[in-house]
Amino acid sequence: MKRMLTALLLVTAAPALADEPKVFDQIKVNAGAALFDAECRRCHATDADRASYGPPLEGVIGRAAGSVAGYPYSPALQSAAFVWTRPALKAWIEDNQGFVPGTKMRHVGITDPVVQDFILAYLASVPQ
């Protein structure tokens, strides 16, 4: 009887456990959205159709640096020869002036790797 109850509990709990990573991923995205709003949104939009001081960040992961058409990048970013990967964005978020000397973006300096990961989770979730 005890085995049967244990099996029943596992069978009924399995769907919830299977969704657990999705729940945690969504929590990271939601936290990242709030952190993005607090730290980044005053200058950046996540929708290319919205006006912003900085370049829009929708689809930034996987995009070539300095490549949003019509945005007046600094010469440093215009000539940058890299793609925005998660490690590149983490380095930029932490110390953009150190990562690309001569950029016109003021240094924000988000050094907490958890905050960086949450913001990147949010940016990765923004549809292109």
CORGIZI-V433622 format. One record per run of one state. SS is the DSSP state (alpha for helix, beta for strand, coil for the rest). FROM is the first residue (numbers start at 0). TO is the last residue. If there is no record, write none. Layout:
ss & from & to
SS & FROM & TO
SS & FROM & TO
This chain:
ss & from & to
coil & 0 & 0
alpha & 1 & 38
coil & 39 & 62
beta & 63 & 63
coil & 64 & 73
alpha & 74 & 77
coil & 78 & 81
beta & 82 & 82
coil & 83 & 84
alpha & 85 & 98
coil & 99 & 111
alpha & 112 & 124
coil & 125 & 127
